[in-house]
């Protein structure tokens, strides 16, 4: 699969996930379950990616995960040597959210 196509698929997944919530602490004995929006983790995920791929212009310029993935859909960005590794990291993070979301 091309990096552009993979970025498009991840953008679809991220957009869908941001419409939902994650249950946190619902399995603990205190009974204090909390629900948070997946989008609330976006800044943390961007900071992680900036730390790991700080030399990537796409990561440095992105103000959101959607902006980053949209940039990675463009051939001039997707052809960069670090694009595949960046997409791998994003895919792993999004998969983790999907698993926590039950989806």
Gaussian input, Z-matrix of N, CA and C with variables (Angstrom, degrees):
# hf/3-21g

backbone

0 1
 N
 C     1     B1
 C     2     B2     1     A1
 N     3     B3     2     A2     1     D1
 C     4     B4     3     A3     2     D2
 C     5     B5     4     A4     3     D3
 N     6     B6     5     A5     4     D4
 C     7     B7     6     A6     5     D5
 C     8     B8     7     A7     6     D6
 N     9     B9     8     A8     7     D7
 C    10    B10     9     A9     8     D8
 C    11    B11    10    A10     9     D9
 N    12    B12    11    A11    10    D10
 C    13    B13    12    A12    11    D11
 C    14    B14    13    A13    12    D12
 N    15    B15    14    A14    13    D13
 C    16    B16    15    A15    14    D14
 C    17    B17    16    A16    15    D15
 N    18    B18    17    A17    16    D16
 C    19    B19    18    A18    17    D17
 C    20    B20    19    A19    18    D18
 N    21    B21    20    A20    19    D19
 C    22    B22    21    A21    20    D20
 C    23    B23    22    A22    21    D21
 N    24    B24    23    A23    22    D22
 C    25    B25    24    A24    23    D23
 C    26    B26    25    A25    24    D24
 N    27    B27    26    A26    25    D25
 C    28    B28    27    A27    26    D26
 C    29    B29    28    A28    27    D27
 N    30    B30    29    A29    28    D28
 C    31    B31    30    A30    29    D29
 C    32    B32    31    A31    30    D30
 N    33    B33    32    A32    31    D31
 C    34    B34    33    A33    32    D32
 C    35    B35    34    A34    33    D33
 N    36    B36    35    A35    34    D34
 C    37    B37    36    A36    35    D35
 C    38    B38    37    A37    36    D36
 N    39    B39    38    A38    37    D37
 C    40    B40    39    A39    38    D38
 C    41    B41    40    A40    39    D39
 N    42    B42    41    A41    40    D40
 C    43    B43    42    A42    41    D41
 C    44    B44    43    A43    42    D42
 N    45    B45    44    A44    43    D43
 C    46    B46    45    A45    44    D44
 C    47    B47    46    A46    45    D45
 N    48    B48    47    A47    46    D46
 C    49    B49    48    A48    47    D47
 C    50    B50    49    A49    48    D48
 N    51    B51    50    A50    49    D49
 C    52    B52    51    A51    50    D50
 C    53    B53    52    A52    51    D51
 N    54    B54    53    A53    52    D52
 C    55    B55    54    A54    53    D53
 C    56    B56    55    A55    54    D54
 N    57    B57    56    A56    55    D55
 C    58    B58    57    A57    56    D56
 C    59    B59    58    A58    57    D57
 N    60    B60    59    A59    58    D58
 C    61    B61    60    A60    59    D59
 C    62    B62    61    A61    60    D60
 N    63    B63    62    A62    61    D61
 C    64    B64    63    A63    62    D62
 C    65    B65    64    A64    63    D63
 N    66    B66    65    A65    64    D64
 C    67    B67    66    A66    65    D65
 C    68    B68    67    A67    66    D66
 N    69    B69    68    A68    67    D67
 C    70    B70    69    A69    68    D68
 C    71    B71    70    A70    69    D69
 N    72    B72    71    A71    70    D70
 C    73    B73    72    A72    71    D71
 C    74    B74    73    A73    72    D72
 N    75    B75    74    A74    73    D73
 C    76    B76    75    A75    74    D74
 C    77    B77    76    A76    75    D75
 N    78    B78    77    A77    76    D76
 C    79    B79    78    A78    77    D77
 C    80    B80    79    A79    78    D78
 N    81    B81    80    A80    79    D79
 C    82    B82    81    A81    80    D80
 C    83    B83    82    A82    81    D81
 N    84    B84    83    A83    82    D82
 C    85    B85    84    A84    83    D83
 C    86    B86    85    A85    84    D84
 N    87    B87    86    A86    85    D85
 C    88    B88    87    A87    86    D86
 C    89    B89    88    A88    87    D87
 N    90    B90    89    A89    88    D88
 C    91    B91    90    A90    89    D89
 C    92    B92    91    A91    90    D90
 N    93    B93    92    A92    91    D91
 C    94    B94    93    A93    92    D92
 C    95    B95    94    A94    93    D93
 N    96    B96    95    A95    94    D94
 C    97    B97    96    A96    95    D95
 C    98    B98    97    A97    96    D96
 N    99    B99    98    A98    97    D97
 C   100   B100    99    A99    98    D98
 C   101   B101   100   A100    99    D99
 N   102   B102   101   A101   100   D100
 C   103   B103   102   A102   101   D101
 C   104   B104   103   A103   102   D102
 N   105   B105   104   A104   103   D103
 C   106   B106   105   A105   104   D104
 C   107   B107   106   A106   105   D105
 N   108   B108   107   A107   106   D106
 C   109   B109   108   A108   107   D107
 C   110   B110   109   A109   108   D108
 N   111   B111   110   A110   109   D109
 C   112   B112   111   A111   110   D110
 C   113   B113   112   A112   111   D111
 N   114   B114   113   A113   112   D112
 C   115   B115   114   A114   113   D113
 C   116   B116   115   A115   114   D114
 N   117   B117   116   A116   115   D115
 C   118   B118   117   A117   116   D116
 C   119   B119   118   A118   117   D117
 N   120   B120   119   A119   118   D118
 C   121   B121   120   A120   119   D119
 C   122   B122   121   A121   120   D120
 N   123   B123   122   A122   121   D121
 C   124   B124   123   A123   122   D122
 C   125   B125   124   A124   123   D123
 N   126   B126   125   A125   124   D124
 C   127   B127   126   A126   125   D125
 C   128   B128   127   A127   126   D126
 N   129   B129   128   A128   127   D127
 C   130   B130   129   A129   128   D128
 C   131   B131   130   A130   129   D129
 N   132   B132   131   A131   130   D130
 C   133   B133   132   A132   131   D131
 C   134   B134   133   A133   132   D132
 N   135   B135   134   A134   133   D133
 C   136   B136   135   A135   134   D134
 C   137   B137   136   A136   135   D135
 N   138   B138   137   A137   136   D136
 C   139   B139   138   A138   137   D137
 C   140   B140   139   A139   138   D138
 N   141   B141   140   A140   139   D139
 C   142   B142   141   A141   140   D140
 C   143   B143   142   A142   141   D141
 N   144   B144   143   A143   142   D142
 C   145   B145   144   A144   143   D143
 C   146   B146   145   A145   144   D144
 N   147   B147   146   A146   145   D145
 C   148   B148   147   A147   146   D146
 C   149   B149   148   A148   147   D147
 N   150   B150   149   A149   148   D148
 C   151   B151   150   A150   149   D149
 C   152   B152   151   A151   150   D150
 N   153   B153   152   A152   151   D151
 C   154   B154   153   A153   152   D152
 C   155   B155   154   A154   153   D153
 N   156   B156   155   A155   154   D154
 C   157   B157   156   A156   155   D155
 C   158   B158   157   A157   156   D156
 N   159   B159   158   A158   157   D157
 C   160   B160   159   A159   158   D158
 C   161   B161   160   A160   159   D159
 N   162   B162   161   A161   160   D160
 C   163   B163   162   A162   161   D161
 C   164   B164   163   A163   162   D162
 N   165   B165   164   A164   163   D163
 C   166   B166   165   A165   164   D164
 C   167   B167   166   A166   165   D165
 N   168   B168   167   A167   166   D166
 C   169   B169   168   A168   167   D167
 C   170   B170   169   A169   168   D168
 N   171   B171   170   A170   169   D169
 C   172   B172   171   A171   170   D170
 C   173   B173   172   A172   171   D171
 N   174   B174   173   A173   172   D172
 C   175   B175   174   A174   173   D173
 C   176   B176   175   A175   174   D174
 N   177   B177   176   A176   175   D175
 C   178   B178   177   A177   176   D176
 C   179   B179   178   A178   177   D177
 N   180   B180   179   A179   178   D178
 C   181   B181   180   A180   179   D179
 C   182   B182   181   A181   180   D180
 N   183   B183   182   A182   181   D181
 C   184   B184   183   A183   182   D182
 C   185   B185   184   A184   183   D183
 N   186   B186   185   A185   184   D184
 C   187   B187   186   A186   185   D185
 C   188   B188   187   A187   186   D186
 N   189   B189   188   A188   187   D187
 C   190   B190   189   A189   188   D188
 C   191   B191   190   A190   189   D189
 N   192   B192   191   A191   190   D190
 C   193   B193   192   A192   191   D191
 C   194   B194   193   A193   192   D192
 N   195   B195   194   A194   193   D193
 C   196   B196   195   A195   194   D194
 C   197   B197   196   A196   195   D195
 N   198   B198   197   A197   196   D196
 C   199   B199   198   A198   197   D197
 C   200   B200   199   A199   198   D198
 N   201   B201   200   A200   199   D199
 C   202   B202   201   A201   200   D200
 C   203   B203   202   A202   201   D201
 N   204   B204   203   A203   202   D202
 C   205   B205   204   A204   203   D203
 C   206   B206   205   A205   204   D204
 N   207   B207   206   A206   205   D205
 C   208   B208   207   A207   206   D206
 C   209   B209   208   A208   207   D207
 N   210   B210   209   A209   208   D208
 C   211   B211   210   A210   209   D209
 C   212   B212   211   A211   210   D210
 N   213   B213   212   A212   211   D211
 C   214   B214   213   A213   212   D212
 C   215   B215   214   A214   213   D213
 N   216   B216   215   A215   214   D214
 C   217   B217   216   A216   215   D215
 C   218   B218   217   A217   216   D216
 N   219   B219   218   A218   217   D217
 C   220   B220   219   A219   218   D218
 C   221   B221   220   A220   219   D219
 N   222   B222   221   A221   220   D220
 C   223   B223   222   A222   221   D221
 C   224   B224   223   A223   222   D222
 N   225   B225   224   A224   223   D223
 C   226   B226   225   A225   224   D224
 C   227   B227   226   A226   225   D225
 N   228   B228   227   A227   226   D226
 C   229   B229   228   A228   227   D227
 C   230   B230   229   A229   228   D228
 N   231   B231   230   A230   229   D229
 C   232   B232   231   A231   230   D230
 C   233   B233   232   A232   231   D231
 N   234   B234   233   A233   232   D232
 C   235   B235   234   A234   233   D233
 C   236   B236   235   A235   234   D234
 N   237   B237   236   A236   235   D235
 C   238   B238   237   A237   236   D236
 C   239   B239   238   A238   237   D237
 N   240   B240   239   A239   238   D238
 C   241   B241   240   A240   239   D239
 C   242   B242   241   A241   240   D240
 N   243   B243   242   A242   241   D241
 C   244   B244   243   A243   242   D242
 C   245   B245   244   A244   243   D243
 N   246   B246   245   A245   244   D244
 C   247   B247   246   A246   245   D245
 C   248   B248   247   A247   246   D246
 N   249   B249   248   A248   247   D247
 C   250   B250   249   A249   248   D248
 C   251   B251   250   A250   249   D249
 N   252   B252   251   A251   250   D250
 C   253   B253   252   A252   251   D251
 C   254   B254   253   A253   252   D252
 N   255   B255   254   A254   253   D253
 C   256   B256   255   A255   254   D254
 C   257   B257   256   A256   255   D255
 N   258   B258   257   A257   256   D256
 C   259   B259   258   A258   257   D257
 C   260   B260   259   A259   258   D258
 N   261   B261   260   A260   259   D259
 C   262   B262   261   A261   260   D260
 C   263   B263   262   A262   261   D261
 N   264   B264   263   A263   262   D262
 C   265   B265   264   A264   263   D263
 C   266   B266   265   A265   264   D264
 N   267   B267   266   A266   265   D265
 C   268   B268   267   A267   266   D266
 C   269   B269   268   A268   267   D267
 N   270   B270   269   A269   268   D268
 C   271   B271   270   A270   269   D269
 C   272   B272   271   A271   270   D270
 N   273   B273   272   A272   271   D271
 C   274   B274   273   A273   272   D272
 C   275   B275   274   A274   273   D273
 N   276   B276   275   A275   274   D274
 C   277   B277   276   A276   275   D275
 C   278   B278   277   A277   276   D276
 N   279   B279   278   A278   277   D277
 C   280   B280   279   A279   278   D278
 C   281   B281   280   A280   279   D279
 N   282   B282   281   A281   280   D280
 C   283   B283   282   A282   281   D281
 C   284   B284   283   A283   282   D282
 N   285   B285   284   A284   283   D283
 C   286   B286   285   A285   284   D284
 C   287   B287   286   A286   285   D285
 N   288   B288   287   A287   286   D286
 C   289   B289   288   A288   287   D287
 C   290   B290   289   A289   288   D288
 N   291   B291   290   A290   289   D289
 C   292   B292   291   A291   290   D290
 C   293   B293   292   A292   291   D291
 N   294   B294   293   A293   292   D292
 C   295   B295   294   A294   293   D293
 C   296   B296   295   A295   294   D294
 N   297   B297   296   A296   295   D295
 C   298   B298   297   A297   296   D296
 C   299   B299   298   A298   297   D297
 N   300   B300   299   A299   298   D298
 C   301   B301   300   A300   299   D299
 C   302   B302   301   A301   300   D300
 N   303   B303   302   A302   301   D301
 C   304   B304   303   A303   302   D302
 C   305   B305   304   A304   303   D303
 N   306   B306   305   A305   304   D304
 C   307   B307   306   A306   305   D305
 C   308   B308   307   A307   306   D306

   B1=1.4467
   B2=1.5359
   B3=1.2963
   B4=1.4631
   B5=1.5274
   B6=1.3249
   B7=1.4645
   B8=1.5320
   B9=1.3280
   B10=1.4616
   B11=1.5281
   B12=1.3280
   B13=1.4772
   B14=1.5310
   B15=1.3136
   B16=1.4682
   B17=1.5252
   B18=1.3328
   B19=1.4692
   B20=1.5171
   B21=1.3239
   B22=1.4690
   B23=1.5279
   B24=1.3190
   B25=1.4661
   B26=1.5288
   B27=1.3183
   B28=1.4638
   B29=1.5256
   B30=1.3230
   B31=1.4570
   B32=1.5197
   B33=1.3240
   B34=1.4658
   B35=1.5253
   B36=1.3200
   B37=1.4659
   B38=1.5258
   B39=1.3359
   B40=1.4644
   B41=1.5294
   B42=1.3183
   B43=1.4632
   B44=1.5229
   B45=1.3170
   B46=1.4659
   B47=1.5347
   B48=1.3289
   B49=1.4634
   B50=1.5240
   B51=1.3256
   B52=1.4686
   B53=1.5204
   B54=1.2967
   B55=1.4560
   B56=1.5265
   B57=1.3361
   B58=1.4528
   B59=1.5128
   B60=1.3136
   B61=1.4563
   B62=1.5132
   B63=1.3337
   B64=1.4566
   B65=1.5171
   B66=1.3104
   B67=1.4554
   B68=1.5218
   B69=1.3161
   B70=1.4607
   B71=1.5235
   B72=1.3018
   B73=1.4528
   B74=1.5181
   B75=1.3171
   B76=1.4618
   B77=1.5223
   B78=1.3197
   B79=1.4520
   B80=1.5192
   B81=1.3274
   B82=1.4613
   B83=1.5282
   B84=1.3058
   B85=1.4616
   B86=1.5210
   B87=1.3404
   B88=1.4667
   B89=1.5226
   B90=1.3360
   B91=1.4574
   B92=1.5179
   B93=1.3204
   B94=1.4637
   B95=1.5145
   B96=1.3220
   B97=1.4505
   B98=1.5195
   B99=1.3123
   B100=1.4585
   B101=1.5259
   B102=1.3055
   B103=1.4518
   B104=1.5236
   B105=1.3391
   B106=1.4652
   B107=1.5177
   B108=1.3095
   B109=1.4607
   B110=1.5276
   B111=1.3077
   B112=1.4574
   B113=1.5277
   B114=1.3161
   B115=1.4563
   B116=1.5166
   B117=1.3365
   B118=1.4632
   B119=1.5329
   B120=1.3137
   B121=1.4625
   B122=1.5346
   B123=1.3214
   B124=1.4580
   B125=1.5229
   B126=1.3055
   B127=1.4603
   B128=1.5294
   B129=1.3273
   B130=1.4642
   B131=1.5287
   B132=1.3138
   B133=1.4611
   B134=1.5333
   B135=1.3150
   B136=1.4705
   B137=1.5272
   B138=1.3226
   B139=1.4713
   B140=1.5253
   B141=1.3250
   B142=1.4622
   B143=1.5281
   B144=1.3246
   B145=1.4639
   B146=1.5218
   B147=1.3235
   B148=1.4619
   B149=1.5273
   B150=1.3187
   B151=1.4650
   B152=1.5201
   B153=1.3023
   B154=1.4640
   B155=1.5249
   B156=1.3355
   B157=1.4608
   B158=1.5296
   B159=1.3025
   B160=1.4596
   B161=1.5091
   B162=1.3166
   B163=1.4590
   B164=1.5219
   B165=1.3199
   B166=1.4613
   B167=1.5270
   B168=1.3160
   B169=1.4663
   B170=1.5233
   B171=1.3292
   B172=1.4668
   B173=1.5222
   B174=1.3166
   B175=1.4658
   B176=1.5237
   B177=1.3088
   B178=1.4649
   B179=1.5186
   B180=1.3177
   B181=1.4655
   B182=1.5213
   B183=1.3158
   B184=1.4704
   B185=1.5192
   B186=1.3203
   B187=1.4544
   B188=1.5157
   B189=1.3318
   B190=1.4630
   B191=1.5315
   B192=1.3062
   B193=1.4615
   B194=1.5263
   B195=1.3211
   B196=1.4653
   B197=1.5309
   B198=1.3318
   B199=1.4721
   B200=1.5186
   B201=1.3091
   B202=1.4627
   B203=1.5245
   B204=1.3281
   B205=1.4584
   B206=1.5277
   B207=1.3269
   B208=1.4679
   B209=1.5250
   B210=1.3280
   B211=1.4624
   B212=1.5308
   B213=1.3174
   B214=1.4625
   B215=1.5257
   B216=1.3213
   B217=1.4625
   B218=1.5298
   B219=1.3224
   B220=1.4685
   B221=1.5266
   B222=1.3363
   B223=1.4773
   B224=1.5250
   B225=1.3124
   B226=1.4681
   B227=1.5304
   B228=1.3250
   B229=1.4611
   B230=1.5191
   B231=1.3181
   B232=1.4626
   B233=1.5239
   B234=1.3163
   B235=1.4618
   B236=1.5233
   B237=1.3167
   B238=1.4672
   B239=1.5364
   B240=1.3206
   B241=1.4687
   B242=1.5315
   B243=1.3323
   B244=1.4613
   B245=1.5298
   B246=1.3289
   B247=1.4709
   B248=1.5267
   B249=1.3127
   B250=1.4742
   B251=1.5315
   B252=1.3231
   B253=1.4670
   B254=1.5274
   B255=1.3071
   B256=1.4634
   B257=1.5168
   B258=1.3121
   B259=1.4655
   B260=1.5216
   B261=1.3399
   B262=1.4708
   B263=1.5299
   B264=1.3305
   B265=1.4682
   B266=1.5225
   B267=1.3164
   B268=1.4637
   B269=1.5260
   B270=1.3203
   B271=1.4657
   B272=1.5244
   B273=1.3207
   B274=1.4669
   B275=1.5282
   B276=1.3189
   B277=1.4612
   B278=1.5166
   B279=1.3259
   B280=1.4700
   B281=1.5239
   B282=1.3273
   B283=1.4603
   B284=1.5277
   B285=1.3181
   B286=1.4572
   B287=1.5322
   B288=1.3179
   B289=1.4732
   B290=1.5312
   B291=1.3322
   B292=1.4646
   B293=1.5245
   B294=1.3173
   B295=1.4603
   B296=1.5309
   B297=1.3134
   B298=1.4747
   B299=1.5125
   B300=1.3213
   B301=1.4615
   B302=1.5192
   B303=1.3254
   B304=1.4534
   B305=1.5148
   B306=1.3330
   B307=1.4490
   B308=1.4436
   A1=108.35
   A2=115.93
   A3=119.80
   A4=109.82
   A5=117.42
   A6=119.88
   A7=112.31
   A8=116.72
   A9=120.30
   A10=111.14
   A11=115.82
   A12=120.72
   A13=110.69
   A14=116.17
   A15=119.83
   A16=110.56
   A17=116.68
   A18=120.79
   A19=110.39
   A20=117.18
   A21=121.09
   A22=110.53
   A23=117.35
   A24=120.69
   A25=111.27
   A26=116.52
   A27=119.63
   A28=110.91
   A29=117.55
   A30=120.73
   A31=110.35
   A32=117.55
   A33=120.78
   A34=111.08
   A35=116.57
   A36=121.08
   A37=111.31
   A38=116.89
   A39=121.08
   A40=110.54
   A41=117.09
   A42=121.26
   A43=110.33
   A44=116.77
   A45=120.80
   A46=111.01
   A47=116.97
   A48=120.91
   A49=112.18
   A50=117.07
   A51=120.67
   A52=112.61
   A53=116.96
   A54=120.98
   A55=111.82
   A56=116.46
   A57=120.64
   A58=113.27
   A59=115.03
   A60=123.39
   A61=109.60
   A62=115.78
   A63=122.85
   A64=108.45
   A65=116.58
   A66=120.88
   A67=108.25
   A68=116.48
   A69=121.62
   A70=108.65
   A71=116.14
   A72=120.77
   A73=114.41
   A74=117.20
   A75=118.61
   A76=112.55
   A77=117.37
   A78=120.21
   A79=113.71
   A80=117.21
   A81=118.07
   A82=110.37
   A83=115.60
   A84=120.31
   A85=113.60
   A86=118.09
   A87=119.50
   A88=112.00
   A89=115.94
   A90=119.84
   A91=114.16
   A92=117.19
   A93=120.54
   A94=110.37
   A95=116.94
   A96=120.57
   A97=110.89
   A98=115.76
   A99=122.01
   A100=107.73
   A101=116.20
   A102=121.36
   A103=108.52
   A104=116.87
   A105=121.83
   A106=109.05
   A107=115.81
   A108=121.20
   A109=109.45
   A110=116.70
   A111=121.15
   A112=109.43
   A113=117.30
   A114=121.62
   A115=113.67
   A116=117.05
   A117=120.50
   A118=111.93
   A119=117.02
   A120=121.63
   A121=112.25
   A122=116.96
   A123=120.89
   A124=112.97
   A125=117.88
   A126=120.76
   A127=110.84
   A128=116.89
   A129=120.32
   A130=111.16
   A131=116.37
   A132=120.40
   A133=110.52
   A134=117.27
   A135=120.26
   A136=111.52
   A137=116.78
   A138=120.04
   A139=111.08
   A140=116.42
   A141=120.66
   A142=110.23
   A143=116.19
   A144=120.70
   A145=111.41
   A146=117.46
   A147=120.73
   A148=110.51
   A149=116.99
   A150=120.30
   A151=111.99
   A152=116.55
   A153=121.15
   A154=112.59
   A155=117.03
   A156=121.78
   A157=110.99
   A158=116.99
   A159=121.99
   A160=115.21
   A161=117.39
   A162=119.41
   A163=112.47
   A164=117.14
   A165=120.64
   A166=110.04
   A167=115.94
   A168=120.91
   A169=110.87
   A170=117.31
   A171=120.44
   A172=111.09
   A173=117.31
   A174=120.99
   A175=110.26
   A176=116.56
   A177=119.87
   A178=111.79
   A179=117.82
   A180=121.35
   A181=112.97
   A182=117.54
   A183=120.61
   A184=111.54
   A185=114.99
   A186=121.25
   A187=111.66
   A188=115.83
   A189=120.94
   A190=108.65
   A191=115.63
   A192=120.65
   A193=109.32
   A194=117.19
   A195=120.67
   A196=110.71
   A197=117.69
   A198=120.72
   A199=110.96
   A200=116.84
   A201=121.30
   A202=110.49
   A203=116.41
   A204=119.58
   A205=111.24
   A206=117.13
   A207=119.82
   A208=110.25
   A209=117.24
   A210=120.67
   A211=110.58
   A212=116.40
   A213=120.50
   A214=112.45
   A215=117.09
   A216=120.50
   A217=111.43
   A218=116.62
   A219=120.82
   A220=109.32
   A221=117.01
   A222=120.46
   A223=114.16
   A224=118.82
   A225=120.00
   A226=111.43
   A227=118.15
   A228=121.45
   A229=110.42
   A230=116.88
   A231=121.38
   A232=112.32
   A233=117.48
   A234=121.04
   A235=113.20
   A236=118.16
   A237=120.82
   A238=109.12
   A239=117.11
   A240=120.02
   A241=114.29
   A242=117.90
   A243=119.92
   A244=113.23
   A245=118.04
   A246=120.79
   A247=112.18
   A248=117.23
   A249=119.50
   A250=111.47
   A251=117.13
   A252=120.06
   A253=110.44
   A254=116.98
   A255=121.52
   A256=110.37
   A257=117.38
   A258=121.07
   A259=111.47
   A260=117.36
   A261=120.48
   A262=110.61
   A263=116.88
   A264=120.36
   A265=111.48
   A266=115.98
   A267=119.53
   A268=111.10
   A269=116.68
   A270=120.54
   A271=110.93
   A272=117.11
   A273=120.71
   A274=110.88
   A275=117.32
   A276=120.56
   A277=111.63
   A278=115.87
   A279=120.05
   A280=110.34
   A281=117.72
   A282=120.99
   A283=110.81
   A284=116.85
   A285=120.52
   A286=110.77
   A287=116.36
   A288=119.87
   A289=110.94
   A290=116.83
   A291=120.08
   A292=110.90
   A293=116.12
   A294=119.75
   A295=110.71
   A296=116.68
   A297=120.35
   A298=111.38
   A299=115.98
   A300=121.58
   A301=111.31
   A302=114.73
   A303=119.20
   A304=112.78
   A305=114.92
   A306=117.30
   A307=115.92
   D1=138.70
   D2=-179.58
   D3=-71.63
   D4=153.18
   D5=176.66
   D6=-58.46
   D7=-36.40
   D8=179.53
   D9=-62.03
   D10=-45.16
   D11=179.93
   D12=-67.08
   D13=-40.50
   D14=179.22
   D15=-63.83
   D16=-41.32
   D17=177.46
   D18=-61.25
   D19=-40.79
   D20=179.34
   D21=-63.56
   D22=-42.62
   D23=178.94
   D24=-65.82
   D25=-41.14
   D26=178.72
   D27=-67.07
   D28=-35.54
   D29=176.72
   D30=-63.41
   D31=-41.94
   D32=175.84
   D33=-60.07
   D34=-45.46
   D35=179.59
   D36=-63.11
   D37=-45.19
   D38=-178.96
   D39=-63.52
   D40=-43.32
   D41=179.79
   D42=-61.09
   D43=-43.77
   D44=178.53
   D45=-64.62
   D46=-43.66
   D47=-179.88
   D48=-63.05
   D49=-37.60
   D50=-177.70
   D51=-66.90
   D52=-13.34
   D53=177.18
   D54=-85.45
   D55=-7.05
   D56=-176.20
   D57=-113.19
   D58=-174.92
   D59=-178.56
   D60=-128.30
   D61=159.76
   D62=173.54
   D63=-114.30
   D64=135.29
   D65=174.51
   D66=-86.59
   D67=126.11
   D68=-179.52
   D69=-120.11
   D70=130.15
   D71=176.73
   D72=78.24
   D73=9.92
   D74=-177.18
   D75=-71.90
   D76=-15.86
   D77=-179.72
   D78=-100.63
   D79=3.99
   D80=-177.92
   D81=-87.31
   D82=161.43
   D83=-176.12
   D84=-74.22
   D85=-13.20
   D86=-179.79
   D87=-74.08
   D88=-18.72
   D89=177.82
   D90=74.61
   D91=10.70
   D92=-177.50
   D93=-97.86
   D94=68.50
   D95=178.69
   D96=-72.25
   D97=140.72
   D98=-178.97
   D99=-127.31
   D100=145.52
   D101=177.01
   D102=-117.70
   D103=129.67
   D104=178.67
   D105=-126.26
   D106=153.14
   D107=177.31
   D108=-75.00
   D109=141.51
   D110=176.76
   D111=-59.66
   D112=-38.96
   D113=179.47
   D114=-59.40
   D115=-20.58
   D116=177.97
   D117=-65.67
   D118=-17.85
   D119=179.49
   D120=-93.12
   D121=-1.32
   D122=-173.42
   D123=-60.38
   D124=-46.18
   D125=-178.99
   D126=-62.73
   D127=-40.12
   D128=177.24
   D129=-62.70
   D130=-41.70
   D131=179.43
   D132=-66.18
   D133=-42.26
   D134=177.08
   D135=-61.68
   D136=-42.94
   D137=178.75
   D138=-62.66
   D139=-40.80
   D140=176.79
   D141=-59.40
   D142=-47.92
   D143=-179.06
   D144=-65.58
   D145=-36.88
   D146=177.35
   D147=-65.10
   D148=-36.97
   D149=176.89
   D150=-68.69
   D151=-38.12
   D152=-176.95
   D153=-82.82
   D154=-35.54
   D155=-175.27
   D156=-125.84
   D157=37.90
   D158=-175.12
   D159=-55.97
   D160=-23.58
   D161=-180.00
   D162=-81.06
   D163=-8.83
   D164=-179.60
   D165=-79.94
   D166=123.37
   D167=179.86
   D168=-61.49
   D169=-35.22
   D170=-179.79
   D171=-63.26
   D172=-40.92
   D173=-179.61
   D174=-70.19
   D175=-43.20
   D176=-177.58
   D177=-66.09
   D178=-33.06
   D179=-177.54
   D180=-85.38
   D181=-16.12
   D182=-174.27
   D183=-74.66
   D184=134.41
   D185=173.95
   D186=-102.30
   D187=-5.88
   D188=179.26
   D189=-157.64
   D190=164.83
   D191=176.84
   D192=-64.64
   D193=-39.03
   D194=178.62
   D195=-61.19
   D196=-42.11
   D197=177.75
   D198=-63.98
   D199=-41.23
   D200=179.77
   D201=-63.02
   D202=-47.33
   D203=-179.36
   D204=-67.37
   D205=-35.81
   D206=176.05
   D207=-62.95
   D208=-39.53
   D209=177.32
   D210=-64.52
   D211=-37.86
   D212=-179.26
   D213=-74.13
   D214=-11.62
   D215=174.12
   D216=-78.16
   D217=-18.81
   D218=-179.65
   D219=-83.00
   D220=133.14
   D221=-176.83
   D222=-55.24
   D223=-38.25
   D224=-177.49
   D225=-65.36
   D226=-28.41
   D227=177.02
   D228=-88.17
   D229=-41.40
   D230=-177.80
   D231=-65.11
   D232=-23.62
   D233=-179.62
   D234=-81.54
   D235=-6.32
   D236=179.31
   D237=-64.78
   D238=146.90
   D239=-177.75
   D240=-59.17
   D241=-30.77
   D242=-177.32
   D243=-89.19
   D244=-0.29
   D245=-175.94
   D246=-62.12
   D247=-43.88
   D248=-178.03
   D249=-65.37
   D250=-41.68
   D251=178.40
   D252=-65.62
   D253=-38.89
   D254=177.28
   D255=-64.08
   D256=-44.43
   D257=177.16
   D258=-64.21
   D259=-36.94
   D260=176.67
   D261=-61.43
   D262=-43.71
   D263=179.20
   D264=-65.33
   D265=-42.87
   D266=178.01
   D267=-64.59
   D268=-41.71
   D269=179.61
   D270=-61.26
   D271=-41.84
   D272=179.26
   D273=-64.93
   D274=-41.86
   D275=179.32
   D276=-66.22
   D277=-44.73
   D278=179.82
   D279=-64.71
   D280=-40.13
   D281=177.20
   D282=-61.82
   D283=-37.97
   D284=178.13
   D285=-63.66
   D286=-44.02
   D287=176.76
   D288=-63.69
   D289=-40.53
   D290=179.03
   D291=-62.47
   D292=-39.85
   D293=179.06
   D294=-66.60
   D295=-42.80
   D296=178.80
   D297=-67.18
   D298=-30.18
   D299=-178.55
   D300=-81.34
   D301=-11.31
   D302=179.68
   D303=83.42
   D304=18.35
   D305=-174.93
   D306=-116.85

